[in-house]
Amino acid sequence: MTGTLNFAIVGCGGITLQNHLPGLALCPEVKVTALCDADGATLERARRQTGVTITSTDYEDIVRREDIHAVIIATPNYVHPTIALAAIAQGKHVLCEKPLALNYADAKAMADAADRGNVRHMTAFTYRFVPAMQYLNHLIKRGDLGQPYHYRSCRLQDWGTRNLGWRQVKKLAGSGELGDMLSHRIDFAHLLVGPMQRLVANTKILHHDREGKPSDLDDWVGILADFRSGATGVLESSKLASGRNESWRSLDYVEINGSEASFVFTTGEWNKLQTGKVGGSGLESLAVPREFWSWPGSSRDPQAGDPLVTFRYDQAWEFVDAIRNQRRCVPDFHDGARAQAVMEAANESAESGRWFDLPAEN
Ligand SMILES: NC(=O)c1ccc[n+]([C@@H]2O[C@H](COP(=O)([O-])OP(=O)(O)OC[C@H]3O[C@@H](n4cnc5c(N)ncnc54)[C@H](O)[C@@H]3O)[C@@H](O)[C@H]2O)c1
């Protein structure tokens, strides 16, 4: 597709301002044409900040417009499927925030509808765009890990007891730490080690009240998994790791051990990995080569701005490039649905105390 691509954004809160608008601003021949937010004051703030004049509090008004080619959905999780299906029905390309839905059936229905509609579809697993994660993926695909033995991820933040808005309400978010933070690390696992076969999980609500408002979602989650490749998985994520700080200033750790080597990734070390060879004397630092500092083809200058923030902008570039070249987005709705199946199994396992098998198509 050539010429200017017109975008609409539905949901003009935190992630739209932090990631989507600056990312789209770096893409040539892309225009944010319309904005939607259910909250009038948030919409007005976004209108003033962007100068976009077409606005609505109703997503239907926006996705119906013929001058819109693509829609970014950045609302609370429960409404992602409804908006995505409406946009797909109008032939729009869709980038949807994670987690795609509240359950696997809805996420899979989104992926299937987007395929049937022949539109580009992308799940915002933003941390795939960290240069060190890209390089790690490259090394593993090249065979440097050998046979995968163990995948381990640990995401530790200190969010204390503060109110989390819709993020602490099950009917709006679906899950707590599991969908909010662990979903990205489940996606890393799929990328690096392949599909899971079965899992057992536990979740914990340690604060049932956050600043006077009820919280019915997990503050902590742990998953023990078997991958189809035979590798084992241990995944943990917490909002209550006191003193660990938040966001990219806190711990986001992935370690993979294989028959040939081990690799360690942390988001905070955006251009470094640690590695050790089998039988070696310990881990050492491995610099990420310059060609991995931005996404293939992206015109973003990796040395402009804070690299712990700006890698996220390559997500918009990937979506735009996939639309222009009519190719699959990486990661797409099927990747989002695959992670959703793991989240659903983890919730069911935490409730029942039993191991759960993942769907065969996963
Ligand atoms: N990819 C990432 O790294 C990342 C990071 C943060 C958030 N997220 C995801 O992005 C989404 C939004 O998170 P956020 O932090 O921006 O939340 P937010 O609360 O800051 O913003 C959400 C906005 O959606 C609006 N909204 C609610 N219902 C709506 C509807 N029906 N139609 C239109 N607008 C509606 C709200 O008024 C609000 O302004 C969530 O799915 C979250 O999981 C992803």
The ligand as a Tripos MOL2 file, in Angstrom:
@<TRIPOS>MOLECULE
LIG
   44    48     1     0     0
SMALL
NO_CHARGES

@<TRIPOS>ATOM
      1 N1          2.4860   -2.9220   25.6060 N.am      1 LIG1
      2 C1          2.8150   -2.4270   26.7770 C.2       1 LIG1
      3 O1          3.9790   -2.4180   27.1570 O.2       1 LIG1
      4 C2          1.7380   -1.8050   27.6380 C.ar      1 LIG1
      5 C3          2.0470   -0.8950   28.6630 C.ar      1 LIG1
      6 C4          0.9960   -0.2990   29.3550 C.ar      1 LIG1
      7 C5         -0.3270   -0.6450   29.0510 C.ar      1 LIG1
      8 N2         -0.5890   -1.5710   28.0920 N.ar      1 LIG1
      9 C6         -1.9820   -1.9590   27.7310 C.3       1 LIG1
     10 O2         -2.6100   -0.8390   27.0960 O.3       1 LIG1
     11 C7         -3.9890   -0.7910   27.4320 C.3       1 LIG1
     12 C8         -4.3030    0.5770   28.0410 C.3       1 LIG1
     13 O3         -3.4860    0.7680   29.1840 O.3       1 LIG1
     14 P1         -3.1670    2.2530   29.7160 P.3       1 LIG1
     15 O4         -2.0950    2.0980   30.7230 O.co2     1 LIG1
     16 O5         -2.9690    3.1750   28.6000 O.co2     1 LIG1
     17 O6         -4.5560    2.5600   30.4520 O.3       1 LIG1
     18 P2         -5.1900    3.9860   30.7310 P.3       1 LIG1
     19 O7         -6.2260    3.7650   31.7660 O.co2     1 LIG1
     20 O8         -4.1110    4.9910   30.9760 O.co2     1 LIG1
     21 O9         -5.8750    4.3690   29.3350 O.3       1 LIG1
     22 C9         -6.9880    3.6610   28.8320 C.3       1 LIG1
     23 C10        -7.9160    4.6760   28.1730 C.3       1 LIG1
     24 O10        -8.9880    3.9780   27.5270 O.3       1 LIG1
     25 C11       -10.1720    4.7590   27.6950 C.3       1 LIG1
     26 N3        -11.3390    3.8890   27.4910 N.ar      1 LIG1
     27 C12       -11.9430    3.0380   28.3560 C.ar      1 LIG1
     28 N4        -12.9780    2.4080   27.7630 N.ar      1 LIG1
     29 C13       -13.0310    2.8770   26.4900 C.ar      1 LIG1
     30 C14       -13.8910    2.6180   25.3780 C.ar      1 LIG1
     31 N5        -14.8870    1.7320   25.4520 N.pl3     1 LIG1
     32 N6        -13.6920    3.3100   24.2320 N.ar      1 LIG1
     33 C15       -12.6910    4.2250   24.1410 C.ar      1 LIG1
     34 N7        -11.8540    4.5170   25.1620 N.ar      1 LIG1
     35 C16       -12.0160    3.8370   26.3120 C.ar      1 LIG1
     36 C17       -10.0550    5.3110   29.1050 C.3       1 LIG1
     37 O11       -10.9020    6.4470   29.2890 O.3       1 LIG1
     38 C18        -8.5580    5.6380   29.1860 C.3       1 LIG1
     39 O12        -8.2950    6.9800   28.8120 O.3       1 LIG1
     40 C19        -4.2270   -1.9780   28.3440 C.3       1 LIG1
     41 O13        -4.6860   -3.0720   27.5880 O.3       1 LIG1
     42 C20        -2.8550   -2.2910   28.9250 C.3       1 LIG1
     43 O14        -2.6870   -3.6330   29.2960 O.3       1 LIG1
     44 C21         0.4240   -2.1470   27.3820 C.ar      1 LIG1
@<TRIPOS>BOND
     1     1     2 1
     2     2     3 2
     3     2     4 1
     4     4     5 ar
     5     4    44 ar
     6     5     6 ar
     7     6     7 ar
     8     7     8 ar
     9     8     9 1
    10     8    44 ar
    11     9    10 1
    12     9    42 1
    13    10    11 1
    14    11    12 1
    15    11    40 1
    16    12    13 1
    17    13    14 1
    18    14    15 2
    19    14    16 1
    20    14    17 1
    21    17    18 1
    22    18    19 2
    23    18    20 1
    24    18    21 1
    25    21    22 1
    26    22    23 1
    27    23    24 1
    28    23    38 1
    29    24    25 1
    30    25    26 1
    31    25    36 1
    32    26    27 ar
    33    26    35 ar
    34    27    28 ar
    35    28    29 ar
    36    29    30 ar
    37    29    35 ar
    38    30    31 1
    39    30    32 ar
    40    32    33 ar
    41    33    34 ar
    42    34    35 ar
    43    36    37 1
    44    36    38 1
    45    38    39 1
    46    40    41 1
    47    40    42 1
    48    42    43 1
@<TRIPOS>SUBSTRUCTURE
     1 LIG1         1 GROUP 0 **** ****
